[in-house]
Amino acid sequence: MIHLVPIKKVGMKYSEIERISTKAEKCIKINEFDKAIELVQPIIEHDKLNNPYAFMLQLLAESKGDYEEVLKKCGSLIETEKEQYFYFTIKGYVYNELIDYDEELQCYDKAIELDSEYVHAYNGKGIVYHTLKEYDKALEWYDKALALDSEYLHVYYNKGNTYGNLKEYDKALEWYDKAIVLDKNYVKAYNNRGLTFYRLEEYDNAIKDYKKAIELEPDYKEDLEYWIEIAETELEEQKKNEQNQKRSEIAQVIEDIKELLEYKEEQVCHYTKIEVFRALCNGSKLRFSHSNLVNDPTEGKTLYSFLNMPDIERKGLSGFIGSFVESHNNNALPLWRAYGLDGKGLSFCLETKALTDIYTQNEVNDNSSETSDSKKNIRKLYRIAYVDDNKNILLDGVVREDLKKKLDELKNLLEPLIDNEEIENEEALEPVVEIQYLFKNAIYKGEREVRYYELLKDDYPLIEWDNNLEPPTTYIEVQNSILKSIRNVTVGPKAENASYWVAWYKTMLAREGNKDVSVTQSKIPYR
């Protein structure tokens, strides 16, 4: 059934008239005719001519639901009453129920002919054309109705419906909004605005409007609770998809950053103790230490500070680090002091591929060759980027705007996840742990460090521990030998018995097939 009642000319809110009319309709359908008449009587007594639909319901109830009888009564009233436009409009409503749109239009035309300002007939024609899917004509007649009465609330609602059918959902929302502004209890406007939000996949707004409609009219509960459940399911799926998309974007930015930091030179250098290199020559494997053992208190936190994100506990994950420098820094005074045991250690350079083509214990079994391609993992080394107090990003001593741009992009992607109360910070920041140890404070920029960094689960079988130390420390051990890849060994300028070590190392490496390696003592001035 159609509803065609204005708001401003009657001392009742449109929402109240709508509610009463709906109840009267239901009474007629279940043959409670006296109750229907009782319901609409106050509306008719107040202003019958501006409530033709309520009067039609009264006639229908008096006729025991017989529309043909209502048409006869209207015919008699047209002959005897002076408000003929009013009764022609009611006949139009009846023909709408009988699905005779040609007759309906003729009735409205006659009503307009008799009273060119009777707004209900204009609105009625708009509804007919909407039903016939002639939407341009429908909008034309709705606009004519609004020209006569700018607060004719139901036209706002009808225009919203028509734009909805045209799939012009933004315009539909605009007209539902206007209807709700005029009457905040207009339940059907909330219902259809909710449907429009649903079509726009704005499920949270759809749910709000559906719940508001139920609050205003509990009879809507049975139908709308079903749609609320569907909208909630869609909303949950939408959030998951959005989060997955966001994480995908974050992962891509992180990969972009790693690519910018990737170390691609053929050799890399490492400073260590004399005894450590001796152990390597005697068959020990290269070890990477747990990230907790780094000597810089800002390690792993510099990046979070730049991103203005909390440094959280990363449960279940451990990072392992191997620190190197560029090969041309194999004899640098600051590095001897910091990492070469104050000049008493040594530095050695090796081919980078010895670290990137890595075989680990659980990747080589007893029945397969260490050189099997199926057992080889290609890993990467990265240059460390340095962040100064002005949040400039330095790489190789140069300010890198491309890196800063990527970090700003990462920050913008992370902020909504951090602010989302439904997402744990650990979950949101988990991808960042892949690069958190690739950024350091700029006070260390002179090192120009190159780093191997691997993130492993705490129960990963490769993780070993050294119980000879107090407290014990964890590490991962590289299975493949690096001795054949060494290209240069420099014993520290303050190393004791340096000439003995030079001779010993050279002999041991030669036995490994590495005969052309350069083994010398540093001549760098050292106080």
ABEGO torsion letter per residue (X at the ends): XBBBBBAAABABBAAAAAAAAAAAAAAAAAGBAAAAAAAAAAAAAABAAABAAAAAAAAAAAAGGBAAAAAAAAAAAAAABABAAAAAAAAAAAAAAAGBAAAAAAAAAAAAAABAABAAAAAAAAAAAAAAGBAAAAAAAAAAAAAABAABAAAAAAAAAAAAAAGBAAAAAAAAAAAAAABAABAAAAAAAAAAAAAAGBAAAAAAAAAAAAAABAAAAAAAAAAAAAAAAAAAAAAAAAAAAAAAAAAAAAAAAAAAABBABABBBBBBBAAAAAAAAAGBBBBBBBAAABABAABGAAAAAAAGBBBBBBBGBBBBBBBBBBAAAABBAAAAAAAAGGGABBBBBBBAAAAABBBBAAABBAABBAABAAABBBBBBBBBBBBBAAGBBBBGGBBBAAAAAAAAAAAAAAAAAAABAABBAAAAAAAAAAAAAABBBAAAAAAGBBBBBBBBBAABAABBBBAABOBBBBBBBBABBAAAABABBBBBAABBGAAAAAAAAAAAAAAAGBAABBBBBBABBBX
